[in-house]
Amino acid sequence: MNKTNRAVLIANNIGKTFIQPGEDESGQAGKVEVLSGINLHVERGETVAIVGTSGSGKSTLLHILGGLDTPTTGTVSLLGQPLEQLTEEARGKLRNQHLGFIYQFHHLLPEFSALENVAMPMLIGRKPKAEAEQRAAEILKAVGLGHRLHHRPAELSGGERQRAAIARALVAHPAAILADEPTGNLDTHTARQVFDLLIQRVRSEGSALVIVTHDRELAARTDRQIILDLARA
């Protein structure tokens, strides 16, 4: 299999410029260039960390890779499909089928159990309820939450909530996981445990991982690091 066929995400010459409200000295709206000339090629089974200072565009780049935001310049392809050529509905379907997302704050739905939260992506993808819940139970057990299936988020610790978020991201066998500071809200010990679990499960499932983190020590444990800085961005 050649390198192109192994690609999950390909980003070519990504740039992002925001227009600030108001006018500058020339009477024009202010422009802030957050990203410029970013190229990225992520293969199956590969783990990549995006690191950089606050304001360097790490989260913006991750959102563009996931089709949650559009670049000002450049293109992103997911499994060979250029995102900018798809309708919003088609992009949403592609995200649901092939991407998993993890955020600093777990974003679990408080009224649902861990099992129901983790099954949600498959249910949204119109999988049968029994199949979705069986897979959710399997992945929750794999992340050490087999005894917490029917607990709601408020009944889980911070580390357990992030484990459930990892399980939810992995439940539909995605081609890639996009994680934005997934351990940033945890104490150092719990953060290390959750990061270990994330790397282990992603590799076990055969997914790619792109993770945004400010923690250089954690980033060093991925296969590759992309460093963004304000000067470049």
CORGIWO-V857350 format. One record per pair of residues at least 6 apart in sequence whose ideal C-beta (glycine too) atoms are under 8 Angstrom apart, sorted by the first residue. I is the first residue (numbers start at 1). GAP is how many residues later the second one is. D is the distance in whole Angstrom. If there is no record, write none. Layout:
i=I gap=GAP d=D
i=I gap=GAP d=D
//
This chain:
i=3 gap=38 d=8
i=3 gap=40 d=7
i=6 gap=37 d=4
i=6 gap=38 d=5
i=7 gap=34 d=6
i=7 gap=35 d=7
i=7 gap=36 d=6
i=7 gap=70 d=8
i=7 gap=72 d=8
i=7 gap=73 d=7
i=8 gap=34 d=5
i=8 gap=35 d=6
i=8 gap=36 d=6
i=8 gap=38 d=8
i=8 gap=70 d=7
i=8 gap=71 d=6
i=8 gap=167 d=5
i=8 gap=168 d=5
i=8 gap=200 d=5
i=9 gap=31 d=7
i=9 gap=32 d=8
i=9 gap=33 d=4
i=9 gap=56 d=6
i=9 gap=67 d=7
i=9 gap=68 d=7
i=9 gap=69 d=6
i=9 gap=167 d=6
i=9 gap=199 d=7
i=9 gap=201 d=7
i=10 gap=30 d=7
i=10 gap=31 d=5
i=10 gap=32 d=8
i=10 gap=66 d=7
i=10 gap=67 d=5
i=11 gap=27 d=6
i=11 gap=28 d=6
i=11 gap=29 d=4
i=11 gap=30 d=8
i=11 gap=50 d=8
i=11 gap=53 d=7
i=11 gap=54 d=6
i=11 gap=63 d=7
i=11 gap=64 d=7
i=11 gap=65 d=5
i=12 gap=27 d=6
i=12 gap=62 d=5
i=12 gap=63 d=5
i=12 gap=64 d=8
i=13 gap=24 d=6
i=13 gap=25 d=7
i=13 gap=26 d=6
i=13 gap=60 d=6
i=13 gap=61 d=4
i=13 gap=62 d=8
i=14 gap=21 d=6
i=14 gap=23 d=8
i=14 gap=24 d=4
i=14 gap=25 d=7
i=14 gap=26 d=8
i=14 gap=47 d=7
i=14 gap=50 d=6
i=14 gap=57 d=5
i=14 gap=59 d=7
i=14 gap=60 d=4
i=14 gap=61 d=8
i=14 gap=62 d=7
i=15 gap=18 d=7
i=15 gap=20 d=6
i=15 gap=21 d=5
i=15 gap=22 d=7
i=15 gap=23 d=7
i=15 gap=56 d=6
i=15 gap=57 d=5
i=15 gap=58 d=4
i=15 gap=59 d=6
i=16 gap=17 d=8
i=16 gap=18 d=5
i=16 gap=19 d=4
i=16 gap=41 d=7
i=16 gap=44 d=6
i=16 gap=45 d=8
i=16 gap=48 d=7
i=16 gap=53 d=8
i=16 gap=55 d=5
i=16 gap=56 d=5
i=17 gap=14 d=5
i=17 gap=15 d=7
i=17 gap=16 d=5
i=17 gap=17 d=7
i=17 gap=55 d=5
i=18 gap=13 d=7
i=18 gap=14 d=5
i=18 gap=16 d=6
i=19 gap=10 d=5
i=19 gap=11 d=7
i=19 gap=12 d=6
i=19 gap=13 d=8
i=20 gap=9 d=7
i=20 gap=10 d=4
i=20 gap=11 d=7
i=20 gap=12 d=6
i=21 gap=8 d=7
i=22 gap=7 d=7
i=22 gap=8 d=7
i=23 gap=6 d=6
i=23 gap=7 d=7
i=24 gap=6 d=5
i=33 gap=200 d=7
i=34 gap=23 d=4
i=34 gap=26 d=5
i=34 gap=199 d=6
i=35 gap=22 d=5
i=35 gap=25 d=6
i=35 gap=26 d=6
i=35 gap=29 d=8
i=35 gap=36 d=7
i=35 gap=193 d=8
i=35 gap=198 d=6
i=36 gap=196 d=7
i=36 gap=197 d=7
i=38 gap=23 d=6
i=38 gap=36 d=7
i=40 gap=8 d=8
i=40 gap=25 d=7
i=40 gap=186 d=7
i=42 gap=6 d=6
i=42 gap=134 d=7
i=42 gap=166 d=5
i=42 gap=168 d=6
i=43 gap=165 d=7
i=44 gap=131 d=7
i=44 gap=162 d=6
i=44 gap=163 d=8
i=44 gap=164 d=6
i=45 gap=158 d=7
i=45 gap=161 d=6
i=45 gap=162 d=8
i=45 gap=163 d=7
i=46 gap=162 d=5
i=46 gap=163 d=8
i=46 gap=177 d=5
i=46 gap=178 d=7
i=47 gap=152 d=6
i=47 gap=155 d=7
i=47 gap=156 d=7
i=47 gap=161 d=7
i=47 gap=162 d=4
i=47 gap=164 d=7
i=47 gap=175 d=4
i=47 gap=176 d=5
i=47 gap=177 d=8
i=48 gap=160 d=8
i=48 gap=161 d=7
i=48 gap=162 d=5
i=48 gap=163 d=7
i=48 gap=174 d=6
i=48 gap=175 d=7
i=48 gap=176 d=5
i=48 gap=177 d=7
i=48 gap=178 d=6
i=49 gap=161 d=8
i=49 gap=162 d=5
i=49 gap=163 d=8
i=49 gap=164 d=6
i=49 gap=169 d=7
i=49 gap=170 d=4
i=49 gap=171 d=8
i=49 gap=173 d=4
i=49 gap=175 d=7
i=49 gap=176 d=5
i=49 gap=177 d=7
i=50 gap=8 d=5
i=50 gap=11 d=6
i=50 gap=12 d=7
i=50 gap=160 d=7
i=50 gap=161 d=7
i=50 gap=162 d=5
i=50 gap=163 d=8
i=50 gap=175 d=8
i=50 gap=176 d=5
i=50 gap=178 d=7
i=51 gap=7 d=7
i=51 gap=161 d=8
i=51 gap=162 d=6
i=51 gap=163 d=7
i=51 gap=165 d=6
i=51 gap=168 d=5
i=51 gap=174 d=6
i=51 gap=175 d=7
i=51 gap=176 d=6
i=51 gap=177 d=7
i=52 gap=6 d=5
i=52 gap=162 d=8
i=52 gap=175 d=6
i=52 gap=176 d=3
i=52 gap=177 d=6
i=52 gap=181 d=8
i=53 gap=161 d=8
i=53 gap=175 d=8
i=53 gap=176 d=6
i=53 gap=177 d=6
i=54 gap=160 d=8
i=55 gap=175 d=6
i=55 gap=178 d=8
i=56 gap=172 d=4
i=56 gap=173 d=5
i=56 gap=174 d=6
i=56 gap=176 d=8
i=56 gap=177 d=5
i=57 gap=171 d=6
i=57 gap=176 d=4
i=58 gap=122 d=8
i=58 gap=154 d=4
i=58 gap=170 d=6
i=59 gap=121 d=5
i=59 gap=122 d=8
i=59 gap=153 d=6
i=60 gap=9 d=7
i=61 gap=151 d=8
i=61 gap=167 d=7
i=62 gap=116 d=5
i=62 gap=118 d=5
i=62 gap=148 d=7
i=62 gap=150 d=5
i=63 gap=6 d=4
i=64 gap=6 d=7
i=64 gap=7 d=5
i=64 gap=12 d=6
i=65 gap=11 d=6
i=65 gap=113 d=6
i=65 gap=145 d=6
i=66 gap=29 d=7
i=66 gap=33 d=6
i=66 gap=35 d=7
i=66 gap=112 d=5
i=67 gap=9 d=7
i=67 gap=11 d=7
i=67 gap=16 d=5
i=67 gap=24 d=5
i=67 gap=27 d=7
i=67 gap=28 d=6
i=67 gap=32 d=8
i=68 gap=27 d=8
i=70 gap=14 d=7
i=75 gap=7 d=6
i=75 gap=8 d=8
i=75 gap=9 d=6
i=76 gap=6 d=7
i=76 gap=7 d=5
i=76 gap=8 d=7
i=77 gap=6 d=7
i=78 gap=16 d=6
i=78 gap=20 d=6
i=78 gap=21 d=7
i=78 gap=97 d=8
i=78 gap=98 d=8
i=79 gap=15 d=8
i=79 gap=19 d=6
i=79 gap=96 d=6
i=81 gap=13 d=6
i=83 gap=8 d=6
i=83 gap=11 d=8
i=86 gap=8 d=7
i=96 gap=25 d=6
i=96 gap=28 d=6
i=96 gap=29 d=5
i=96 gap=76 d=7
i=97 gap=28 d=6
i=97 gap=75 d=7
i=97 gap=77 d=8
i=98 gap=76 d=5
i=98 gap=77 d=4
i=98 gap=78 d=7
i=99 gap=75 d=5
i=99 gap=76 d=7
i=99 gap=77 d=6
i=99 gap=78 d=8
i=99 gap=79 d=6
i=100 gap=21 d=7
i=100 gap=68 d=7
i=100 gap=69 d=3
i=100 gap=70 d=6
i=100 gap=71 d=8
i=100 gap=72 d=7
i=100 gap=74 d=4
i=100 gap=76 d=7
i=100 gap=77 d=5
i=100 gap=78 d=7
i=100 gap=107 d=7
i=101 gap=68 d=6
i=101 gap=76 d=8
i=101 gap=77 d=5
i=101 gap=78 d=8
i=101 gap=79 d=8
i=102 gap=60 d=8
i=102 gap=63 d=5
i=102 gap=64 d=6
i=102 gap=67 d=5
i=102 gap=75 d=7
i=102 gap=76 d=7
i=102 gap=77 d=4
i=102 gap=78 d=7
i=102 gap=80 d=4
i=102 gap=96 d=8
i=103 gap=62 d=7
i=103 gap=76 d=8
i=103 gap=77 d=5
i=103 gap=78 d=7
i=103 gap=79 d=7
i=104 gap=76 d=6
i=104 gap=77 d=4
i=104 gap=78 d=7
i=104 gap=80 d=4
i=104 gap=81 d=5
i=105 gap=80 d=6
i=106 gap=47 d=7
i=106 gap=55 d=4
i=106 gap=56 d=6
i=106 gap=58 d=7
i=106 gap=59 d=4
i=107 gap=58 d=7
i=108 gap=6 d=8
i=108 gap=9 d=5
i=108 gap=45 d=4
i=108 gap=53 d=6
i=108 gap=56 d=6
i=108 gap=57 d=7
i=108 gap=60 d=8
i=109 gap=7 d=8
i=109 gap=8 d=6
i=109 gap=11 d=7
i=109 gap=44 d=8
i=110 gap=42 d=6
i=110 gap=43 d=5
i=110 gap=44 d=6
i=111 gap=41 d=7
i=112 gap=8 d=8
i=112 gap=40 d=7
i=113 gap=36 d=7
i=113 gap=37 d=5
i=113 gap=38 d=6
i=113 gap=39 d=6
i=114 gap=26 d=6
i=114 gap=31 d=6
i=114 gap=34 d=5
i=114 gap=35 d=6
i=114 gap=36 d=7
i=114 gap=37 d=6
i=114 gap=38 d=8
i=114 gap=39 d=7
i=114 gap=42 d=7
i=114 gap=50 d=5
i=114 gap=53 d=8
i=115 gap=18 d=6
i=115 gap=21 d=5
i=115 gap=22 d=6
i=115 gap=25 d=7
i=115 gap=34 d=4
i=115 gap=35 d=6
i=116 gap=20 d=8
i=117 gap=36 d=7
i=117 gap=47 d=6
i=117 gap=51 d=6
i=118 gap=18 d=4
i=118 gap=21 d=6
i=118 gap=22 d=6
i=118 gap=46 d=6
i=118 gap=49 d=5
i=118 gap=50 d=5
i=118 gap=53 d=5
i=119 gap=10 d=8
i=119 gap=13 d=4
i=119 gap=14 d=5
i=119 gap=16 d=7
i=119 gap=17 d=4
i=119 gap=52 d=7
i=120 gap=48 d=7
i=121 gap=47 d=6
i=121 gap=50 d=6
i=121 gap=51 d=5
i=122 gap=9 d=7
i=122 gap=10 d=4
i=122 gap=13 d=6
i=122 gap=14 d=7
i=122 gap=49 d=6
i=122 gap=50 d=5
i=123 gap=6 d=7
i=123 gap=9 d=5
i=125 gap=47 d=6
i=127 gap=45 d=8
i=132 gap=39 d=8
i=135 gap=36 d=6
i=135 gap=37 d=8
i=136 gap=31 d=7
i=136 gap=35 d=6
i=137 gap=9 d=8
i=137 gap=12 d=6
i=139 gap=28 d=4
i=139 gap=31 d=6
i=139 gap=32 d=5
i=139 gap=62 d=8
i=140 gap=6 d=6
i=140 gap=8 d=7
i=140 gap=9 d=6
i=140 gap=24 d=7
i=140 gap=27 d=5
i=142 gap=25 d=7
i=142 gap=59 d=7
i=142 gap=62 d=8
i=143 gap=20 d=4
i=143 gap=21 d=8
i=143 gap=23 d=6
i=143 gap=24 d=5
i=143 gap=54 d=6
i=143 gap=58 d=6
i=144 gap=19 d=6
i=144 gap=53 d=7
i=145 gap=15 d=6
i=145 gap=18 d=6
i=145 gap=19 d=6
i=145 gap=22 d=7
i=148 gap=7 d=8
i=148 gap=8 d=6
i=148 gap=12 d=6
i=148 gap=16 d=8
i=153 gap=8 d=6
i=153 gap=11 d=7
i=156 gap=8 d=7
i=158 gap=27 d=7
i=158 gap=28 d=6
i=158 gap=32 d=7
i=159 gap=27 d=6
i=159 gap=31 d=4
i=159 gap=34 d=6
i=159 gap=35 d=6
i=162 gap=20 d=6
i=162 gap=21 d=7
i=162 gap=23 d=8
i=162 gap=24 d=7
i=162 gap=32 d=5
i=163 gap=31 d=7
i=163 gap=34 d=7
i=165 gap=17 d=7
i=166 gap=16 d=7
i=166 gap=28 d=7
i=166 gap=31 d=6
i=166 gap=32 d=6
i=166 gap=35 d=6
i=169 gap=8 d=5
i=169 gap=10 d=8
i=170 gap=7 d=7
i=170 gap=31 d=6
i=170 gap=32 d=7
i=170 gap=35 d=6
i=170 gap=37 d=7
i=173 gap=32 d=7
i=173 gap=34 d=8
i=174 gap=33 d=6
i=175 gap=32 d=6
i=175 gap=33 d=7
i=176 gap=31 d=6
i=176 gap=32 d=4
i=176 gap=33 d=7
i=176 gap=34 d=7
i=177 gap=21 d=8
i=177 gap=25 d=6
i=177 gap=30 d=5
i=177 gap=31 d=7
i=177 gap=32 d=5
i=177 gap=33 d=7
i=177 gap=34 d=8
i=178 gap=32 d=5
i=178 gap=33 d=8
i=179 gap=19 d=7
i=179 gap=30 d=7
i=179 gap=31 d=7
i=179 gap=32 d=4
i=179 gap=33 d=7
i=180 gap=31 d=8
i=180 gap=32 d=5
i=181 gap=31 d=6
i=181 gap=32 d=6
i=181 gap=33 d=7
i=182 gap=12 d=7
i=182 gap=13 d=8
i=182 gap=16 d=7
i=182 gap=29 d=7
i=182 gap=31 d=8
i=183 gap=7 d=8
i=183 gap=8 d=4
i=183 gap=9 d=8
i=183 gap=11 d=5
i=183 gap=12 d=5
i=183 gap=30 d=7
i=183 gap=32 d=7
i=183 gap=35 d=7
i=184 gap=7 d=8
i=184 gap=29 d=7
i=184 gap=30 d=7
i=186 gap=8 d=6
i=191 gap=24 d=8
i=191 gap=27 d=8
i=192 gap=26 d=8
i=195 gap=23 d=5
i=195 gap=26 d=8
i=198 gap=11 d=7
i=198 gap=13 d=8
i=199 gap=10 d=7
i=199 gap=22 d=7
i=199 gap=23 d=8
i=202 gap=6 d=8
i=202 gap=7 d=4
i=209 gap=13 d=7
i=211 gap=8 d=8
i=211 gap=11 d=7
i=213 gap=6 d=5
i=219 gap=6 d=5
//
